[in-house]
Amino acid sequence: MQPNNPVPAKRAAGKIRSVRQAVACALAVLALAVTPLPATAGDPGLHMELNKVEDVDGRCHGLFVIRNTLGQSLDRFAMELILFSQDGAIKQSILLDVAPLPDDKTTVARFVLSEGKCAGLGRVLVNKFLACASNSGAKVDCLSGLDVSSRAGIEFFK
């Protein structure tokens, strides 16, 4: 009877380890390649977040965080929001005027979204801009440069 030779077993284990490491590296590279990069503060545009909704004195208040990185201050910034109920029906439209929005500045604004409790609110649409102009008076296409998000548990979209 010949003694077992441990060398081939060690070589096989080493090859398996190498293959596992190669597969792990390939999966990591693939994950990085398909993961979208988040917008950074350096990306030009308007970034608007519905940060929170809360009931105050029988009305639903929305807190918005707005970051202007257009490269210019906005002296006029008024938009129409459409509010939808939980079942998808349009509840109402509201007009918000958030101006002025200084360039390269984050602004927090609070607005009454609707009468009644926030629990009935399902979605919020940025429908259109009634006014969007720079401090020089030039009109700005705010809708196409707008990026929206929500932390409030309510869909916020354009």
Secondary structure, 3 states (H helix, E strand, C coil): CCCCCHHHHHHHHHHHHHHHHHHHHHHHHHHHHHCCCCCCCCCCCEEEEEEEEEEECCEEEEEEEEEECCCCCEEEEEEEEEEEECCCCEEEEEEEECCCECCCEEEEEEEEEEECCHHHEEEEEEEEEEEEEECCCCECCCCCCEEEEECCCCEEEC
